Amino acid sequence: MPILWLRCPGLPRPPLCSISRGRWLSLALGLMAVVTGLAPAAPPSSGLIQTPLRLAGVEYLGDLPTLIAAEQRLFERHGIAVEVAFTGSGRDNLAKLRAGETDFALMALTPLVLDLLNDPNPGATDDPVILASMLHSTSLNQVVFRTDQGIETPADLRGRRLALPQGTNAEFLWWVFRTMHGLEPGDLAVRHDPIDAIPALLRAGHIDAAVIWEPDIARLRGQLGPRLGQFSISRFYTARWVLVTRRETAEARAEVCSALLRAYRDAIDRIERQGRASLARFAERFDAPLDELSRNWNALDYDLSLDWSLIAALQGQLHWAERMIRQQDRQQDRQQDRQQDRQQDRQQDRQQGQEQDRQQDRQQSHQPAAQQTDPPAGWRLGQGDPPRPRQLSVLALIAAGPLRQQFPSAVGIPSQRPIPPRRAPER
């Protein structure tokens, strides 16, 4: 089965896994069944209420279902007590999940892919896994710019200053945008700032452009008016928003995961029925202008699902991340070479100075020249960091059991079924 990539000319197609088609399907079936054998859905026991779950959401319009589920007490309706805290980014949420500071977390795909690449023991019980995808959107994340700085086209970004939050989907979006428009890494100065600091930098004129998301875009549009512009990214980028937990939670607390998914399904149904009221509640909670938020409302698609399009999106970001790591490795190698060249130059200077001293002092003693020291064996980018595994499978990031148990039609990846034993031929 082919894996789809961003549907646009000019972008490199990610390399497919080196395993065969049959083995790929076998791996997919095995990993999709990581939480099989769940009991039929039943009213949760009262004991679930007594142990509140911790859930980390994000101040992001894509995470509207979390806000609605929390404020409308939909989690309690399904027998679970949930303590919801909103952070600045999915990257922060993943860090909390890894540190054991939350039980469930909402995030984009980029932090997950970067975590997989830097995981020294992929497949462990404390690794993050996706329970469900909740959003498809081409409008929530944007490349914005100051129109009063002479920027009209992507080519005008050359020589400018751009800020984005590192380790988030903004970094991946910027790579896609830059590739599509023929911009090289050195064409403009890119800085990494926290998402909550970037709007102020753009308003003050300390940067010319930024990669940010809603509701920050709506706030800036309300503050800057026509002085804020944005480039269209709908042709080549789709935002994904996923619900994540640890593998051990998906396996050992399947009933809790199922109840959480039922609450999110109710939240999404409520958003579909009461869209304007749900959006107004988001605008009030996060202090964003409702009219500006409404401009992209029709481009949002909330739904619970796990399908091959999610696998394709993960595979595409894995390709990007590996490519970025290779580029960083080459950059570090060049820096190492330059350091060695400077060391050799200093050695030659010392040798020349020593020779001049010998001639001036007419000394007969020999003063040995300093010798060049080689870099440590095996020195590479991130020395001392965990090794980055190669030929990884993004299927390791999926736990489809809870969603399949509650909403089978939402899972577009086939489940594993036992193969019946072969019958002996009748004589």
C-alpha positions in Angstrom: 0.0 0.0 0.0 1.6 3.3 -1.0 2.0 6.0 1.6 0.7 9.4 0.7 2.9 12.5 1.1 2.1 16.2 0.9 0.3 16.6 -2.4 2.3 19.3 -4.0 5.1 19.3 -6.7 8.6 20.1 -5.7 8.7 18.5 -2.3 10.8 15.3 -1.9 8.8 12.2 -1.3 9.8 10.5 1.9 11.6 7.2 1.6 9.4 4.2 2.4 10.5 1.8 5.1 13.1 -0.7 4.0 10.8 -3.7 5.0 8.8 -5.5 2.5 5.1 -4.8 1.8 4.0 -8.0 3.5 6.2 -7.3 6.6 4.9 -3.7 6.7 1.3 -4.9 6.9 2.2 -7.5 9.5 3.9 -4.9 11.6 0.9 -2.6 11.2 -1.5 -5.2 12.3 0.6 -6.2 15.3 1.0 -2.7 16.6 -2.6 -1.7 15.9 -3.6 -4.6 18.2 -1.6 -3.4 21.1 -4.7 -2.9 23.2 -7.0 -5.7 21.9 -9.2 -7.8 24.0 -11.0 -5.0 25.8 -14.2 -5.7 27.6 -17.4 -4.4 26.0 -18.3 -0.8 26.9 -20.1 -0.5 30.2 -20.8 2.3 32.7 -17.5 3.0 34.5 -17.2 2.0 38.1 -17.5 4.7 40.7 -13.9 4.0 41.6 -12.7 5.8 38.5 -14.1 9.1 39.9 -12.0 8.8 43.1 -8.7 9.0 41.2 -8.6 12.2 39.1 -6.8 12.0 35.8 -4.4 14.7 34.7 -4.8 16.0 31.2 -2.6 18.6 29.5 -4.3 20.7 26.8 -3.0 23.6 24.8 -4.2 27.2 24.3 -4.9 26.4 20.7 -8.1 26.5 18.7 -7.4 22.9 17.5 -7.9 21.9 21.1 -11.4 23.2 21.4 -12.8 19.8 22.2 -10.8 19.7 25.4 -12.2 23.0 26.6 -15.7 22.0 25.8 -15.4 18.6 27.5 -13.9 20.2 30.6 -16.4 23.1 30.9 -19.5 21.0 30.0 -18.4 18.3 32.5 -18.5 15.6 29.8 -15.6 13.7 31.4 -17.7 13.3 34.6 -20.7 12.2 32.6 -18.6 9.2 31.5 -17.5 8.4 35.0 -14.0 9.9 35.1 -12.7 12.9 37.0 -10.2 14.9 34.9 -8.0 17.8 36.0 -7.3 19.8 32.8 -4.4 22.3 32.6 -3.7 24.3 29.4 -0.1 24.9 28.4 1.6 26.9 25.6 2.5 24.0 23.2 2.3 20.3 22.6 6.0 20.1 23.1 5.5 21.2 26.7 2.8 18.6 27.1 5.0 15.8 25.8 7.7 16.8 28.3 5.1 16.6 31.1 3.9 13.2 29.9 7.5 11.9 29.8 8.1 13.3 33.3 5.0 11.7 34.7 3.4 15.0 35.4 0.3 14.2 33.3 -1.6 11.1 32.2 -2.9 12.3 28.9 -1.7 15.1 26.6 -2.7 16.9 23.4 -0.2 17.8 20.8 0.7 18.0 17.1 2.8 15.3 15.4 6.2 17.1 15.4 7.0 16.6 19.1 6.1 12.9 18.8 8.4 12.4 15.8 11.3 14.2 17.4 10.8 12.2 20.6 10.8 8.9 18.6 14.1 9.9 16.9 15.8 10.6 20.3 14.3 7.7 22.1 17.1 5.3 23.2 14.6 2.5 23.8 11.7 2.8 21.4 8.7 0.6 22.2 9.1 0.8 26.0 6.1 0.9 28.3 6.5 4.6 29.1 6.7 5.7 25.5 4.0 8.0 24.2 1.3 6.5 21.9 -1.6 8.1 20.0 -5.1 7.2 21.1 -6.9 9.3 18.4 -6.5 12.1 15.9 -9.0 14.9 16.6 -8.4 17.6 14.0 -7.6 18.2 10.3 -7.1 21.9 9.4 -5.3 24.0 6.9 -5.9 27.3 8.5 -4.9 27.2 12.2 -1.1 27.5 11.6 0.2 30.3 9.5 3.3 32.2 8.3 2.5 35.8 9.2 4.4 39.0 8.5 4.4 42.7 8.9 3.0 44.3 5.7 4.5 47.7 6.6 8.0 46.2 6.3 7.8 45.9 2.5 6.9 42.2 2.5 4.4 41.1 -0.2 5.6 37.8 -1.5 7.6 34.9 0.1 10.7 36.0 -1.8 10.6 39.3 0.1 11.4 37.3 3.3 15.1 37.1 2.2 17.2 39.1 4.5 14.4 39.4 7.1 14.0 38.1 10.7 11.6 35.3 11.4 10.7 33.7 14.8 9.1 30.3 15.5 8.8 28.0 18.6 11.4 25.2 18.2 10.4 21.6 18.4 6.8 22.3 17.4 4.8 21.8 14.2 5.8 25.4 13.4 9.3 24.2 12.7 8.0 21.6 10.3 5.6 24.0 8.6 8.4 26.5 8.1 10.5 23.8 6.4 7.6 22.9 4.0 6.9 26.6 3.3 10.6 27.3 2.7 11.0 24.3 0.4 8.0 25.2 -1.6 9.1 28.8 -2.2 12.8 28.1 -2.9 14.1 29.8 0.2 17.5 28.6 1.6 18.3 28.3 5.3 20.7 31.2 5.1 18.3 33.5 3.2 16.9 35.0 6.4 17.6 35.0 10.2 15.5 32.4 12.0 15.3 32.6 15.8 13.6 30.3 18.2 11.4 31.9 20.8 8.6 30.6 23.1 5.1 30.9 21.5 3.9 33.3 24.1 6.8 35.7 23.4 6.5 35.9 19.6 3.4 38.1 19.2 5.1 40.9 21.2 8.2 40.6 19.2 6.2 41.0 16.0 4.2 44.0 17.3 7.4 45.8 18.5 9.1 45.3 15.1 11.9 43.1 16.5 11.0 40.5 13.9 9.5 40.8 10.5 7.7 37.5 10.3 6.7 34.5 12.4 5.2 31.0 12.3 2.4 30.8 14.9 -1.1 29.5 15.4 -4.6 30.4 16.6 -5.5 32.2 18.8 -2.3 34.3 18.6 -3.0 35.0 14.9 -6.5 36.4 15.7 -5.1 38.5 18.6 -2.4 40.0 16.3 -4.9 40.6 13.5 -7.1 42.5 16.0 -4.1 44.5 17.2 -2.3 45.2 13.9 -5.2 45.2 11.5 -4.0 45.5 7.9 -0.4 45.7 9.0 -0.5 41.9 9.5 -0.4 39.7 6.5 -0.2 36.0 6.1 0.9 33.6 3.3 -1.4 30.8 2.2 -0.3 27.3 3.3 -3.5 25.4 2.6 -2.1 23.8 -0.6 0.7 21.9 1.1 0.2 21.7 4.9 -2.5 20.2 7.1 -2.4 20.5 10.8 -3.1 17.3 12.9 -4.0 17.3 16.6 -3.8 14.0 18.6 -4.6 12.7 22.0 -1.6 10.9 23.5 -0.9 8.8 26.6 1.8 6.4 27.7 1.8 2.9 26.3 1.4 1.4 29.8 -1.7 3.5 30.3 -3.3 2.4 27.1 -2.7 -1.2 27.9 -3.4 -1.3 31.7 -6.2 1.4 31.9 -8.1 0.6 28.8 -11.5 1.3 30.5 -10.3 4.8 31.4 -9.0 5.5 27.8 -12.4 4.4 26.4 -14.3 6.7 28.7 -12.0 9.6 27.8 -12.6 8.9 24.1 -16.4 8.8 24.6 -16.2 12.2 26.3 -14.3 13.6 23.4 -16.8 12.2 21.0 -19.6 14.0 22.9 -17.5 17.2 22.9 -17.1 17.1 19.1 -20.8 16.4 18.6 -21.6 19.4 20.7 -19.2 21.6 18.7 -20.9 20.5 15.5 -24.3 21.3 16.9 -23.4 24.5 18.7 -20.4 25.8 16.8 -20.9 29.5 17.3 -21.4 29.1 21.0 -18.4 26.8 21.4 -16.2 29.2 19.5 -17.5 32.1 21.6 -16.6 30.2 24.8 -13.0 29.7 23.4 -12.7 33.4 22.6 -13.8 34.4 26.0 -11.6 31.9 27.8 -8.4 32.8 25.9 -9.1 36.5 25.3 -9.2 36.4 21.5 -11.5 38.4 19.2 -14.4 36.2 18.1 -14.8 37.8 14.7 -11.2 37.1 13.8 -11.4 33.5 15.0 -14.6 33.0 13.0 -12.8 33.8 9.7 -11.4 30.2 9.5 -14.1 28.3 11.2 -15.3 26.5 8.1 -11.8 25.1 7.5 -11.8 23.2 10.8 -12.7 19.5 10.8 -13.0 17.9 14.3 -13.4 14.2 14.4 -12.0 11.1 16.2 -10.1 8.8 13.8 -7.0 6.7 13.2 -6.3 6.0 9.6 -3.6 5.7 7.0 -3.6 9.4 6.4 -2.3 9.9 9.9 0.4 7.3 9.3 1.4 9.1 6.1 1.6 12.4 7.9 3.8 10.8 10.6 6.0 9.3 8.0 6.5 12.6 6.2 7.5 14.3 9.4 9.9 11.5 10.3 11.5 12.0 6.9 11.9 15.7 7.6 13.3 15.2 11.1 15.9 12.7 9.9 16.9 15.1 7.1 17.3 17.9 9.5 19.5 15.8 11.8 21.7 14.9 8.9 22.1 18.5 8.0 23.0 19.3 11.6 25.5 16.5 11.6 27.1 18.0 8.4 27.1 21.5 9.9 28.8 20.2 13.1 31.4 18.4 10.9 32.1 21.7 9.1 32.4 23.5 12.4 34.8 20.8 13.6 36.9 21.2 10.4 37.0 24.9 10.9 38.1 24.5 14.5 40.9 22.1 13.4 42.0 24.7 10.8 42.1 27.4 13.4 44.1 25.1 15.7 46.6 24.4 12.9 46.9 28.1 12.3 47.6 28.8 16.0 50.1 26.0 16.0 51.9 27.5 13.0 51.9 30.9 14.7 53.4 29.4 17.8 56.0 27.6 15.8 57.0 30.9 13.9 57.1 32.8 17.2 59.3 30.1 18.8 61.7 30.2 15.8 62.0 34.0 16.0 62.8 33.7 19.7 65.5 31.2 19.0 67.0 33.4 16.4 66.9 36.4 18.5 68.3 34.8 21.7 70.7 32.5 19.7 69.7 29.7 21.9 70.7 26.2 20.9 68.0 24.4 22.9 65.1 22.9 21.0 61.6 24.0 22.0 59.1 21.3 20.8 56.2 22.7 18.9 52.7 22.1 20.2 51.1 19.1 18.5 47.6 19.1 17.1 45.1 17.1 19.1 42.6 15.0 17.2 39.0 15.2 18.1 37.7 12.4 20.3 37.0 9.2 18.5 33.3 9.0 17.4 32.6 12.6 18.1 29.3 13.6 16.5 26.4 15.9 16.9 24.9 15.7 20.4 27.9 13.9 21.9 26.7 12.2 25.1 23.1 12.2 24.0 21.1 9.0 23.5 21.8 7.4 20.0 19.2 8.1 17.3 17.8 4.9 16.0 17.4 4.6 12.2 14.8 2.8 10.1 12.1 3.6 12.7 8.4 2.7 12.2 5.9 5.4 13.0 3.4 2.7 13.7 5.0 2.4 17.1 3.3 5.6 17.9 -0.2 4.2 17.5 -2.4 2.5 20.1 -5.7 1.8 18.2 -7.4 -0.5 20.7 -9.5 1.9 22.8 -10.8 3.9 19.8 -11.6 0.7 17.9 -13.5 -0.7 20.9 -15.7 2.4 21.2 -16.0 3.6 17.6 -14.9 0.9 15.2 -15.8 2.9 12.1 -13.3 5.7 13.2 -10.3 3.3 12.8 -9.3 3.0 9.1 -6.5 0.6 9.8 -7.4 -3.1 9.7 -7.3 -5.0 13.0 -5.4 -8.2 13.5 -7.4 -11.3 13.2 -6.3 -14.8 14.0 -5.6 -17.0 11.1 -7.6 -20.2 11.2 -5.6 -23.5 11.2 -5.3 -25.2 7.9 -7.5 -28.2 7.5 -6.1 -31.5 6.4 -7.3 -32.3 2.9 -10.1 -34.8 2.8 -9.3 -38.1 1.2 
